[in-house]
Amino acid sequence: MSFGLSNLGFTPKRIADVTTELDAAFRTAFGAGIKTSPDTSFGKIIGVLADREVSLWELLEAVYNSQYPNTASGVSLARVGEITAITPNPATKSTVVLYVGGTNTTLIPKDSLVAVQDAGDQFQTLADVNINGSQKSVILLTRVGSVVSANITAHGLIAGQRFWIDDAVETEYNGLHQVTSVTDVDNFDYTISGTPTTPATGTITMLPATAVNVEAIETGAIQALTGTLTEIATSIPGWSRAENEVDATKGKAAETDTEFRARRILALLGLGAATIDAIRGAILTVDGVNTARVFENNTAATVSGRPPHSVEVLALGGVDQDILDVIFDKKSAGIESFGTTSGTVIDSQGDSHTLSFSRPGSISIWIEIDLTVNADFPGVSEVESRILAFGDDLDIGDDVIVYPSLIGSFDDVPGITDVAIRIGTAINPTLDNNIIIAETDIGDFDSARLTVITV
């Protein structure tokens, strides 16, 4: 048998091969009658030498395998990818907008810490921020439908600004809200859910909220559900309040070798041009793009809103200009790019081209779940986490399949004896039907629209 490199690849010697060769060599050198069983002196020497030689063969095999994507791993695999300018995605951190409040003008320095309640995972501010506004007394809160009118002397708020209402006896008025319109210096409106008594009662206060971007200290899918990033970990006089209005965008663990190999194949398709696979593969290499789809209309008529002889790229994540540059590089000359987001690309001759692509539409999913449980049930947070993870895995155009997919995401949680689920695309869903998602949309799950209770 031939060992080492050949036109069949690399064949290493194994322990049996090396031991046999050494045994023959020792008999040639010291006589055919020597004893070489493992318990003899010659046998022990052969064993020591064989182990060392096999280690060298295994090292040679590892070096050989490190040159190829299907057998390389770790840093070697990353370097193989660099040959075609494709590298493993590094770990990323969860991010979210944090709203802070307290005493007017208080400085919260960059890298100040706030933690997720109960879980303890910490996030840090990404810039210095000064608190804008201080607590004020509320004179009157009245409601018509879902619209609340607030009367506060010199409230100092503008449309779109966030604020907290506290200490209304009717708790639906309380919490973090957004100004929908400003009537004058003393009056503004905001919306709530529910139908509390009007006017609100109690010694009510309003605290303006100031926005600052934060990211998790640790990489990976650190979870901060709506309203849970509230524990101030860096003590700063004048900083008294913190809260996230939406779920944090989860970070990701570093791409595994298996994931990178699969993505590399898709990306290599993007090295070509003028085909759906080539365009999609190239879009997937754009920094920050999580998923993408490409549609073409190769007919002479408008189809699904797409003009004749056009392509539409849908991309989730990534910078607009980076995506437009790739589309220009990969689409065929003379083929129109279609979409709802447009921009300009300059070609090598200095000429300007307007191109377009689309972002997937976000379909808000509302879920209410009633669980019948026994003593083995670990708590609703486990079910909530499973459901939100299910939502994270949905791709563009994926329908939300209730049975068995959604239910299956938490059916192995111990202690659940019965489940009633209501799901829809508006508040207070009543049915358990699947939700059909258009090919250009993506289902959006959020803890603020998820209610899990035990009955």
C-alpha positions as MATLAB code, in Angstrom:
seq = 'MSFGLSNLGFTPKRIADVTTELDAAFRTAFGAGIKTSPDTSFGKIIGVLADREVSLWELLEAVYNSQYPNTASGVSLARVGEITAITPNPATKSTVVLYVGGTNTTLIPKDSLVAVQDAGDQFQTLADVNINGSQKSVILLTRVGSVVSANITAHGLIAGQRFWIDDAVETEYNGLHQVTSVTDVDNFDYTISGTPTTPATGTITMLPATAVNVEAIETGAIQALTGTLTEIATSIPGWSRAENEVDATKGKAAETDTEFRARRILALLGLGAATIDAIRGAILTVDGVNTARVFENNTAATVSGRPPHSVEVLALGGVDQDILDVIFDKKSAGIESFGTTSGTVIDSQGDSHTLSFSRPGSISIWIEIDLTVNADFPGVSEVESRILAFGDDLDIGDDVIVYPSLIGSFDDVPGITDVAIRIGTAINPTLDNNIIIAETDIGDFDSARLTVITV';
ca = [
       0.000    0.000    0.000;
       1.258    3.481   -0.884;
       1.409    6.036    1.908;
       1.705    9.817    1.849;
       0.659   11.986   -1.096;
      -0.632   10.406   -4.283;
      -3.148   11.191   -6.989;
      -5.734    9.712   -4.605;
      -4.933   12.241   -1.893;
      -3.071   11.689    1.368;
      -2.895    8.251    3.016;
      -1.318    8.223    6.498;
       0.336    5.299    8.208;
      -1.597    3.982   11.182;
      -0.188    2.375   14.301;
      -0.389   -1.154   12.866;
       1.497   -0.090    9.709;
       4.267    1.621   11.653;
       4.578   -1.201   14.198;
       4.896   -3.801   11.419;
       7.596   -1.784    9.654;
       9.564   -1.208   12.861;
       9.308   -4.866   13.797;
      10.775   -5.844   10.397;
      13.503   -3.214   10.689;
      14.500   -4.401   14.165;
      14.688   -8.037   12.987;
      16.888   -6.984   10.076;
      19.183   -5.053   12.400;
      19.293   -7.401   15.417;
      18.392  -10.808   14.025;
      15.275  -12.573   12.902;
      15.015  -14.467   16.167;
      14.635  -11.484   18.518;
      11.521  -11.269   20.627;
       9.386   -8.192   19.906;
       6.205   -8.857   21.858;
       4.947   -5.787   23.795;
       6.330   -7.058   27.136;
       9.906   -7.430   25.818;
      12.610   -4.746   25.698;
      12.591   -4.652   21.889;
       8.803   -4.575   21.877;
       8.692   -1.641   24.291;
      11.180    0.332   22.189;
       9.162   -0.401   19.056;
       6.010    0.789   20.853;
       7.608    4.093   21.914;
       8.978    4.777   18.429;
       5.720    3.757   16.745;
       3.671    6.192   18.874;
       5.995    9.073   17.976;
       6.004    8.258   14.272;
       2.211    7.911   14.144;
       1.911   11.342   15.763;
       3.970   12.774   12.915;
       1.781   11.053   10.313;
      -1.350   12.403   12.027;
       0.176   15.884   11.981;
       0.896   15.551    8.261;
      -2.682   14.427    7.684;
      -4.004   17.423    9.646;
      -1.831   19.791    7.591;
      -3.127   18.212    4.377;
      -6.761   18.416    5.524;
      -6.339   22.054    6.607;
      -6.101   23.084    2.956;
      -9.663   22.048    2.068;
     -12.970   23.523    3.289;
     -14.675   20.198    3.966;
     -11.908   18.980    6.276;
     -10.307   22.168    7.632;
     -11.518   23.555   10.947;
     -11.120   26.643   13.090;
      -8.467   29.114   11.958;
      -7.444   26.869    9.050;
     -10.995   26.886    7.697;
     -11.155   30.675    8.048;
      -7.934   30.991    6.031;
      -9.305   28.737    3.320;
     -12.288   31.083    3.149;
     -10.017   34.108    2.843;
      -8.849   32.791   -0.539;
     -12.269   33.777   -1.920;
     -12.747   36.747    0.459;
     -15.280   34.852    2.586;
     -14.615   34.660    6.312;
     -16.567   33.255    9.273;
     -18.964   35.663   10.925;
     -17.663   36.724   14.342;
     -19.778   36.699   17.480;
     -22.021   39.749   17.839;
     -23.722   41.414   20.791;
     -27.384   42.044   21.517;
     -28.426   45.680   21.056;
     -31.423   47.820   21.941;
     -32.462   51.422   22.524;
     -32.595   52.162   26.259;
     -34.670   54.979   27.709;
     -33.250   56.704   30.769;
     -34.678   59.255   33.153;
     -33.916   61.167   36.321;
     -32.702   64.674   37.084;
     -32.433   67.106   34.179;
     -28.903   67.447   32.634;
     -27.490   64.453   34.554;
     -24.611   62.970   32.530;
     -24.649   59.209   32.011;
     -21.158   58.415   30.644;
     -20.394   55.944   27.890;
     -19.994   52.363   29.215;
     -22.453   52.872   32.086;
     -24.147   49.592   32.959;
     -27.746   48.454   33.232;
     -28.881   44.874   33.815;
     -31.812   42.669   32.837;
     -34.049   42.153   35.840;
     -33.746   38.691   37.419;
     -31.391   37.387   34.690;
     -28.624   39.854   35.546;
     -27.173   40.115   32.012;
     -25.538   43.509   31.658;
     -25.672   46.052   28.822;
     -23.489   49.140   28.446;
     -24.253   52.550   26.987;
     -22.480   53.240   23.695;
     -22.204   57.016   24.095;
     -22.393   59.774   26.688;
     -25.952   60.980   27.207;
     -27.469   63.801   29.234;
     -30.894   63.274   30.746;
     -33.320   65.743   29.214;
     -36.131   66.772   31.550;
     -37.225   66.153   35.131;
     -40.310   64.772   36.807;
     -43.503   66.856   36.676;
     -46.905   66.537   38.309;
     -49.830   65.552   36.106;
     -52.860   67.808   36.418;
     -55.284   65.652   34.423;
     -55.384   62.496   32.287;
     -58.528   61.884   30.254;
     -59.233   59.168   27.706;
     -61.333   58.885   24.546;
     -61.001   55.414   23.085;
     -57.298   54.559   23.138;
     -56.155   58.193   23.081;
     -55.131   59.787   26.370;
     -54.909   63.573   26.713;
     -52.406   64.727   29.318;
     -52.520   68.140   30.977;
     -49.126   69.005   32.536;
     -47.895   72.534   33.081;
     -44.947   73.244   30.733;
     -44.479   69.558   29.958;
     -41.507   70.241   27.637;
     -42.156   67.221   25.396;
     -42.229   66.953   21.601;
     -44.050   64.556   19.278;
     -42.338   61.162   19.225;
     -40.623   61.619   22.591;
     -40.906   58.889   25.231;
     -41.936   59.438   28.834;
     -43.140   57.555   31.894;
     -46.459   57.981   33.648;
     -46.464   56.756   37.255;
     -48.879   56.289   40.157;
     -52.209   56.421   38.337;
     -54.634   54.201   40.221;
     -55.856   52.921   36.850;
     -52.621   51.166   35.902;
     -53.277   51.113   32.145;
     -52.268   54.799   32.087;
     -48.879   54.022   33.641;
     -45.603   52.943   32.024;
     -43.353   54.003   29.176;
     -45.246   55.755   26.380;
     -44.663   57.877   23.274;
     -46.089   61.329   22.597;
     -48.339   61.037   19.543;
     -49.172   64.750   19.244;
     -48.581   68.000   21.124;
     -51.519   70.388   21.466;
     -49.671   73.183   23.271;
     -47.047   73.730   25.977;
     -49.357   72.227   28.615;
     -51.107   69.419   26.715;
     -50.175   66.374   24.654;
     -51.676   63.018   23.649;
     -50.538   59.397   23.856;
     -52.209   56.025   23.324;
     -52.854   53.078   25.625;
     -54.478   49.664   25.458;
     -57.446   48.809   27.604;
     -60.392   50.918   28.712;
     -59.578   52.326   32.149;
     -61.882   54.762   33.911;
     -61.519   58.374   32.799;
     -60.249   60.673   34.126;
     -57.331   58.892   35.788;
     -57.046   59.200   39.540;
     -54.149   59.317   41.969;
     -51.123   61.516   42.576;
     -49.790   61.065   39.053;
     -46.359   62.079   37.765;
     -44.644   62.263   34.379;
     -40.923   61.663   33.823;
     -39.355   62.452   30.404;
     -37.237   59.679   28.865;
     -33.985   60.116   26.934;
     -32.813   57.525   24.405;
     -29.353   55.946   24.293;
     -28.105   52.890   22.391;
     -26.799   50.012   24.500;
     -25.197   46.652   23.775;
     -24.661   43.530   25.836;
     -21.342   43.044   27.591;
     -21.186   39.422   26.450;
     -21.525   38.201   22.878;
     -24.261   35.836   21.763;
     -28.047   35.763   22.013;
     -28.378   37.722   25.259;
     -32.080   38.274   25.838;
     -33.608   41.517   27.098;
     -37.345   41.331   26.651;
     -39.511   44.440   26.539;
     -39.465   46.291   29.844;
     -36.830   44.091   31.526;
     -33.652   46.159   31.085;
     -34.354   48.168   34.202;
     -31.697   47.488   36.859;
     -29.188   50.349   36.966;
     -25.806   48.785   37.733;
     -23.654   51.931   37.537;
     -24.650   54.240   40.378;
     -24.856   57.831   39.121;
     -26.529   60.575   41.203;
     -29.519   61.855   39.254;
     -30.042   58.660   37.198;
     -33.114   56.890   38.548;
     -34.885   55.135   35.664;
     -34.094   52.834   32.746;
     -36.262   50.698   30.474;
     -36.277   49.172   26.988;
     -39.415   49.695   24.906;
     -38.878   46.659   22.645;
     -37.036   43.347   22.808;
     -33.299   43.597   22.260;
     -32.058   42.501   18.854;
     -30.225   39.354   19.830;
     -26.553   38.925   19.085;
     -25.165   35.731   17.665;
     -22.511   33.271   18.707;
     -19.500   33.026   16.438;
     -20.356   31.127   13.279;
     -19.569   27.435   13.638;
     -17.465   25.548   11.104;
     -20.575   23.758    9.824;
     -22.508   27.026    9.427;
     -19.576   28.694    7.689;
     -19.141   25.845    5.214;
     -22.832   26.089    4.252;
     -22.724   29.883    3.906;
     -19.477   29.712    1.957;
     -21.137   27.549   -0.693;
     -23.973   30.089   -1.039;
     -21.496   32.950   -1.169;
     -19.438   31.228   -3.867;
     -22.539   31.200   -6.012;
     -22.370   34.973   -5.711;
     -18.991   35.077   -7.422;
     -20.871   34.680  -10.666;
     -23.297   37.255  -11.994;
     -26.690   37.734  -13.629;
     -28.392   34.751  -11.971;
     -30.705   34.629   -8.964;
     -28.283   32.432   -7.038;
     -25.328   34.680   -7.872;
     -27.147   37.835   -6.766;
     -28.456   36.237   -3.566;
     -25.085   34.697   -2.756;
     -23.383   38.072   -3.134;
     -26.021   39.852   -1.016;
     -25.466   37.302    1.757;
     -21.804   38.333    1.945;
     -22.748   41.948    2.737;
     -21.882   42.797    6.322;
     -24.975   42.760    8.526;
     -27.310   40.989    6.090;
     -29.071   38.195    7.966;
     -31.127   36.758    5.141;
     -32.103   37.607    1.574;
     -34.346   36.560   -1.273;
     -34.223   37.472   -4.952;
     -37.205   37.534   -7.317;
     -37.107   37.979  -11.073;
     -39.713   38.852  -13.642;
     -38.428   37.568  -16.962;
     -41.675   38.259  -18.799;
     -42.796   41.236  -20.866;
     -45.625   42.023  -18.420;
     -45.797   43.347  -14.881;
     -45.962   40.428  -12.407;
     -46.629   40.869   -8.662;
     -45.908   44.559   -9.078;
     -42.494   43.912  -10.609;
     -41.931   45.599  -13.998;
     -41.088   43.537  -17.070;
     -37.550   42.150  -17.135;
     -36.652   43.179  -13.600;
     -35.202   41.758  -10.413;
     -36.191   42.541   -6.842;
     -33.792   41.904   -3.975;
     -35.198   41.603   -0.452;
     -32.568   41.964    2.249;
     -32.916   41.897    6.018;
     -30.092   43.835    7.654;
     -27.067   45.500    6.108;
     -26.377   49.048    4.950;
     -28.440   50.318    2.002;
     -25.473   51.491   -0.066;
     -23.567   48.228    0.389;
     -26.573   46.309   -0.933;
     -27.052   48.673   -3.883;
     -23.360   48.322   -4.815;
     -23.672   44.522   -4.920;
     -26.854   44.648   -7.014;
     -25.133   46.907   -9.542;
     -22.145   44.569   -9.705;
     -24.199   41.389  -10.127;
     -27.324   42.157  -12.132;
     -27.317   41.995  -15.909;
     -26.824   45.205  -17.854;
     -30.160   46.562  -19.019;
     -32.162   44.695  -16.381;
     -34.139   46.970  -14.050;
     -33.746   46.652  -10.293;
     -37.082   47.029   -8.528;
     -37.898   47.840   -4.919;
     -39.021   50.329   -2.310;
     -35.554   51.540   -1.268;
     -33.543   53.440   -3.883;
     -30.080   54.921   -4.131;
     -27.293   55.838   -6.497;
     -24.257   53.887   -7.654;
     -21.387   55.431   -9.634;
     -19.810   53.186  -12.269;
     -16.153   53.049  -13.355;
     -16.844   55.696  -16.021;
     -18.222   58.153  -13.492;
     -21.824   57.712  -14.608;
     -24.611   57.636  -12.036;
     -27.182   54.815  -11.849;
     -30.327   54.675   -9.719;
     -31.002   51.212   -8.310;
     -33.609   49.818   -5.966;
     -34.212   46.949   -3.574;
     -36.722   46.170   -0.834;
     -36.781   45.457    2.849;
     -39.139   42.661    3.921;
     -42.373   43.875    5.435;
     -42.659   43.181    9.154;
     -45.864   41.377   10.139;
     -46.506   41.764   13.857;
     -47.631   38.517   15.444;
     -49.850   38.582   18.547;
     -50.000   35.421   20.644;
     -52.001   34.497   23.741;
     -51.431   31.098   25.357;
     -53.284   29.499   28.268;
     -51.418   26.609   29.884;
     -52.735   23.951   32.195;
     -49.756   22.782   34.226;
     -48.695   20.615   37.157;
     -45.952   20.907   39.764;
     -43.203   20.007   37.256;
     -43.757   23.187   35.234;
     -40.642   25.452   35.394;
     -42.460   28.726   34.698;
     -43.900   30.742   31.814;
     -40.539   32.364   30.999;
     -39.283   29.061   29.589;
     -42.255   28.877   27.199;
     -41.887   32.540   26.243;
     -38.198   32.064   25.403;
     -38.969   29.013   23.244;
     -41.664   30.884   21.291;
     -39.475   33.944   20.710;
     -36.627   31.694   19.525;
     -39.069   30.058   17.093;
     -39.887   33.516   15.752;
     -36.204   34.378   15.389;
     -35.753   31.386   13.082;
     -38.460   32.462   10.613;
     -37.172   33.504    7.203;
     -38.636   35.865    4.625;
     -41.907   34.420    3.335;
     -42.162   31.701    6.005;
     -45.726   31.080    7.164;
     -46.337   30.855   10.900;
     -47.477   27.250   11.263;
     -49.218   26.749   14.590;
     -49.559   22.945   14.589;
     -47.100   21.286   14.872;
     -44.337   23.884   14.431;
     -45.132   26.654   16.937;
     -46.648   24.286   19.495;
     -43.708   21.950   18.944;
     -41.249   24.650   20.010;
     -42.298   24.180   23.639;
     -44.118   20.831   23.767;
     -41.232   19.209   25.655;
     -41.337   21.719   28.515;
     -42.168   19.581   31.562;
     -45.401   19.981   33.463;
     -47.672   21.163   30.620;
     -50.855   19.101   30.496;
     -52.968   21.205   28.121;
     -52.571   24.212   25.816;
     -54.989   26.747   24.363;
     -53.481   29.152   21.848;
     -54.816   32.236   20.103;
     -52.735   33.881   17.398;
     -53.230   36.665   14.899;
     -51.851   39.847   13.362;
     -53.793   42.215   15.625;
     -54.247   42.656   19.351;
     -56.620   40.264   21.162;
     -56.479   37.342   18.679;
     -59.277   34.780   18.856;
     -58.256   31.965   16.473;
     -55.499   29.346   16.294;
     -55.176   29.332   12.512;
     -51.859   29.415   10.688;
     -50.730   32.892    9.614;
     -49.930   33.109    5.933;
     -46.963   35.382    5.268;
     -46.490   36.966    1.841;
     -43.309   36.144   -0.052;
     -41.989   39.654    0.632;
     -42.818   39.763    4.364;
     -41.443   38.220    7.543;
     -43.243   37.361   10.771;
     -42.168   39.525   13.728;
     -42.396   38.066   17.235;
     -41.948   40.328   20.286;
     -42.446   39.709   23.987;
     -44.676   42.802   24.165;
     -47.157   40.942   21.948;
     -46.823   37.591   23.695;
     -48.936   36.615   26.698;
     -48.479   33.252   28.404;
     -50.526   32.454   31.513;
     -51.279   29.369   33.584;
     -54.904   28.490   34.265;
];
